Amino acid sequence: MTGFLPIVRVTLRQLLGGKRLIVLGLLGAIPAVVVWLATANRLSSKMLETYNESAIPTLFLIVMPITSIVLGSASLGDERRDGTLSFLVVRPIPRSVITAAKLAAAALAAVAVSAVAGILASVAVSIRASDWSTLVPTVVGLAISAGSYTAVFLVLGHLTSRAVLMGLVYLFLWETGISFAAPSLANISLFRIGLTAYTGMLPESQTVLAETLGSLTPGAGGAAVKMLILGALAIATAAALLRTRDIT
């Protein structure tokens, strides 16, 4: 595992440097503002329902996926397009270690931004309701979906410079459109992986989010396994690409 931690550290600085962190941070503040306004003058008994109808869609369908798509695509993609990937792969480091480190950095960055957004939104409703039950499920659900998104877009970002555009098309065409119209297709939905964890940890939310879940069964364990499988596949695929593609 020599080189793993240095690659993670350098990649984190690259991903969260400059204006990117400011833009993603501002994006992450939106759910807290939305839920704070939505819960004004609401009865305490309706706070969770309002949170699930306002903050959860904003977090899982806007903030987390956009953040994860941008950071996942950039983790290997930026190095390839800048011509710096060749300096990394000539070192005596296994390709799988390089891709695992790149994925770990992208996932950590995406989870950090998404988790902060989730914490702010959860705190906003918790202050109103004096009930902190949404905090941990929100963070866990976002972390699992963010890890899933970054795994997929780590590979796409290495393959094409249009990975972010492809991700946004997938997000707004598939995630917010087709998969809602056809509940049986919910299994091919990255944001729903984390949402099943959220609803599994907070059963009271299942009534409001049942339609969004489609055919999926709530549960944090199964969601975590799916994320880990996607991560392993992404590492193996990206490592194979590094061995076979021209990186100069």
Buried (B, 14 or more C-beta within 10 A) or exposed (E): EEBBEEBBEBBBEBBBEEEBBEEBBEBBBBBBBBBBEBBEEBEEEEBBBBBBBBBBBBBBBBBBBBBBBBBBBBBBBBBBEEEEBEEBBEEEBBBBBBBBBBBBBBBBBBBBBBBBBBBBBBBBBBEBBEBEBBBBBBBBBBBBBBBBBBBBBBBBBBBEEEBBEBBBEBBEEBBBEEBBEEBEBBEEBBBBBBBBBBBBBBEEBBEBBEEBBBEBEBBBEBBBEBBBEBBEEBBBBBBBBBEEEEBE
